[in-house]
Amino acid sequence: SAVCAFFATASHIVARGYGAASPLESTGGPPQQFGAGEVRRGDVGGGRDLGEWTCGAGLRAALPFGVELGCLWSLRQNIISADQRRAMSRKRASRLGLSTAGDLRCGGIGAAVAKRFAQSGCTRLALTDINAESLAKTRSALREIRPEAQICSMEGDISNDSFVSSFAKHVSQTFGRVDYAVLSAGVLGASLRSHETPVADFDRITTINYRGTWLSSRAILSIMLEQEMLAEYPRQRGAIVNIASQLGIVARPAAAAYCASKAAVINMTRSDAIDYSKDGIRINCVCPGVIETPMTIGSEEVVHRLKPAIDIAPMQRMGTTEEVADAVLFLCSTRASFVQGHALVVDGGYTIN
């Protein structure tokens, strides 16, 4: 059964790996089997009190942080046969991961990633969003895909250090390890040149897009460094995928703060990939182009502002959240086992034109 956790200030998500049980899994007994989709408070496994929420002990974690202001984490306990696992691994090889860059409430990138994990067999999910309504709608959508899923949820803001640390601690205590993480945080901001941009707007964009991603990555790396290599993939301790943007590679008018924040995520990815390669942690990022999400079609002003970017791209259309999710899943999968520090552009050709 799989476990996915969504972690957001507009939303977050986590996804766990698929493999044999790890020595680091809870020694306090088998996972508690709550009803499908139930959220429980209280003791887990050996009696640890997690207070906010519990998903059952003995699970291995895959953390994809994502959604607009959010993160996606997914976790999974292996209870399938070796033959089933091999078959599922082949099926998932090109789509194993999570992404975020939209609002879970309205079907953004984070929600698409969560659904991809559920479609790939994850049956245990932990979700966090700054908006309670978003969480409820996401849970409902995931249960339609995977009725037997056990879903836990928590409201929170990934740009808040205390929340990120607390949530990461809960995940670590509950599941023992984090195998995969997808980190996505993104807000556009107003279309203004730098001298017109209020400092508060700059701070908001930077705090969400860059600080939130960095805080999430920092928390996940701390967990991954304490865990053993994956039993089935002895060269890998974990994998992280950050969600950046095509505008972290090329610039556009009246978007200096946004472009800079996403460029920061790309170079953070590269720097961390260098630093943690020796530890068996792969770190890559996805750079979406103009994707149809609540953030990009939420107002006529934004649609008008983005039209030139759509027209420039050779494919001349918006991408879909599912197309981004598939790219994220690939980077989390073993098909990308030798991919490190890469910025995978999913933009319909915008950056080559």
N, C-alpha and C positions, 0 to 999 in steps of 0.2 A: 504494500500500500504506500502511496506517496504522500508527501507533506509539502505544501507550498505556503509560504508566508508573504503577505502583501504588507508593505511598510510605507506609509506616506503621510505627507503634509498636504498633499492633495492626494497622495496615495503612495504606497510602497508594496513591494512584493518579494517573496523568497521561494526558491525552488531547490529541492534536495536531489541528490544523486540516486543512481540506481545501481546497487551492488550488494555484495555479501555484508552481513552484519559485522560491525567493527568492534574491536576490543574496547573501544572507548564508549560504547553504548552503555546505557544505564545498567548498573549491577543491582538495582533495587527491585528487579522483577520485570515481567513483561509489561508492555504498554497497556495502560488502562483503555478499555474499549468503550468509549462513549457512543451515544447514538449518532447516526449520520448527521453531520452538520452541527452537532451540539458544541457549545462552548461551556467549559466548566472552570470554576475557581477552586483553589484548594491544593491538596497534596497530589504529588505526582510520583509514580514509581516508589522510591524508598521513603516517601513521606516529606519530600521537599516542598515547602510552601512558596509558590510562585506568585501568590497574591493576585496579580492582575488577570492572568489567564493560564490555562494549561492545555497541552495537546496530547499528553501521554508521554511516558518515558521511553527510552531505548530507540529513539529515532536518530538518523543521521541527517544533517542539515545541508541544504543547498540554498544559499542566500542570494536572491536577485533583488536588489533594491530598485524600485521603479515607480513610475507614474509622475505626473506633473507634481512636483514637490514630493515625490514619493519613492518608495523602494519596493522591490519584490523579492521575497525570500521563499524558497521552497525546500521542503525537507521530505525525505522518503525513507521508509523502513523496508528492507528487502524481505518479502515473504512469498516470493515466487520461485518456481523451480529454475534450475540452471538453463534448461531448454527454453523456458518462457523468457528468461532474462536475455538470453542471446538473441531470441527473435525480436524482443522489444528493443534491444540495443540497436539492432540493425535498422529497425523502423525509425528510431529516434535519432539515428546518427547525425542527420542534417538539421535537427531541430531540438536541441536540448538546452534550454536556458530560459531566461526571462528578461523582459525589458520594460522600461517605463518612460513616459514622456507625455502623458495625458492624464485625464481625470478618470479614475476608476468608475466614478459615478456615471460618467457619460460615454464610456467605451473608448478610452485613450489607449496609448501604447501599453501601459502597465496592465490594464485589463486584458488586452490581447495576449500578452505574455502569460498571464495567469491562466487564461483559457487554453493556451498551447500546452502548458504543463499538465493541466487537468486532462486534456485530450490525449496526452502522452502516457497517462496512467497514474498521475499523482492523486492520491486519495486523502492526504492530510495536508491541510493548508493553514497557514497563519497569516492574517492580513492586518495591515494597519493603514489608516487614512486619517486625515485631519477632520474629515466630515463623516459623521455617523451614518448619514443617508447613503453616502457612497459605499461604505462598508456593507450595508444591508443589501444594496442592489448587486454588488459584486458577489456576495455570498450566494444570492439567489441564482445568478447566472452560472456560477460554478457548480451549484447543486443540480442544475438542469443537465449539465454536461456529465457530471460524476455524482449521481445521487447518493452513493455510499460514502462520499467524502466527509471527513471529519475536519471541520473548519473552526479555527480560533481567530479572534480579531481584537485589535486594540487601536484606539485613536492616538495619534501622535504626530509630531512635527520633526522631520529628519534634519532640519537646520538647527535643532535644539540638542546640544551636546548631552545633556542629562537624559533626554528621552532616548537618543540613539544608544547610549551606553546601557541604559536600563533594558531596552528591548533586546539588544545583543546578548546581554547577560541572561535574560530569560530564555532565549533561544539556545544558548550554550548549555545552560543547566538542564533544559528540558530534553534536548536532542543529542547532546554530547559533542557534536562537531558540525561544521558548515562546509559542505563540499562545493557548492556553486553559489555565486552571488551576482545579481544584476542590479546595478545602481543607476537610477534615473531620476533626475530632478530638472525641471524646466519651466520657466515662465518667460514670456517674450518681452514684456514691457512696452511702453509707448514708443511710437516712431518719432524720435527726437534726436537732433544732433547733440553732441556732448555739451556744448555751452547752454543748451536748452533743458538738459536733463536734470531734474532735482536730485540732490544727493540721496534722498530717501529712496528714490526709484533705483538708482545705481546700487545702493546697499541691498535692496530687496532682491534684485536680479542676481547679484553676486552671492548673497547669503544662501539663496535657494539652489541656484544652478551649480555653484562651485563648492561652497562651504558644506552644503548638505551632502554632496557626493563624497567629498573628502572625509567628513565625519563618519559616514557610513562605511567607506572603504577602510578607514583606520580601525574601526571597531571589528570589522570582519577579519582583517589581517591579523589582529591580535588573537582572535580565536583560532584561525587557521594555523598560526605558528605554533600553537600548543598541541596540535593534533598530529596523529600518525599519518603517513602516506596512505593513500587509498589502497586497500588490499588488492583490488583487481587492477589498479593502475599505479604500480609502485613508484613511478616517477612523478606522480602528482599528488600534492597535498590539498589542492583546491583550485578553483578557477573563478575569476571575477570579470564581469563585463560591465563597463560603464557606458551610459548613454550620453553621447556628446551631440554633435550636429555638423552638417555640412558647413555651417557658418563658423565653425571652429577652424576650418581649413581655408575658406575664402570669406571675404567680407561683403557686406551689403550696406547701402546707405542708411543712416539714421538708426543704427543698431549697435553702436560701439560697445555698450555694456554687455549685451547678450553675446556678441561675437567673442569678446574677450573672455567671458565666463566659460564658454564652450571650448575655446582654445586652451584654457587652463585645464579643463578636464582631459583633453587629449594629451597634453604634455605631462599631466599628473599620471596618466595611464602609462606613458612611455617610461617615465622615471621609476615608477613603482615596478614595472616589468623588469627593469634592470636590477633593482634592489632585491626583488624577491624570487628571481629565477633560481638562485641557489637553494632556496627553501622549497622548491617544487610547487610554486604557486604561479599559475598563468593569469595574466591580466591584459585584457584587450578592451576595445571600445567600439561601439557602433555609432556612425555619424549619419543619422537620417536626414533626408531632404525635406521637402514640404509634404507632410503626412496629414491625412484627413483625420483630425482629432478635434475635440471641443476647443482646444486652444487655437487652432488654425481656421476653424469655420464658425467660431462663436459670435463674430460680429461682422458687419459689412465692411467696416474699416480695415479689419485684419485681412479679410478676403481680398479686398482691393490692393492692400499693401503687398500681399504675397503673389498676386497674379503675374507680375513680371518674372519672378523666379520660376513659376510653372512654365511660362512661355519659353524661357531660356533653355530649360532642360529638354534634351532631344526627345524624351518620351512624352513630354507635354501633358502631364497629368500629375495629380497628387498621388503619392504612394498610399498604401493601406497599412494599418497597424499590424495586420497579420504578416505582411512582407517584412516589416522590421522585426517582429517576434521570431520569425524563422531564422533571420540572420543572427540574432542573439542566441538562439538555441544551438545553432551550428558552432558558435564560438565556445559555448559551454561543453560541447560534446567531445568525445574522443576523436572524432574526425578532425578536430582542430588541435590535436595534441602537440603539434610542433609550431603552432601559431602563438607568437608572443609579442606584446607591445604594438599590436596592429590596430589601425583605425580603419574599420571596414565601412566604406561609404555605401549607403543605400539611398540614392537620390535621383534615380532616373536619368543619370548622366549630367546633372547640373554642373558639377565641378570640372568636367572635361570639356565644357563648351564655353 
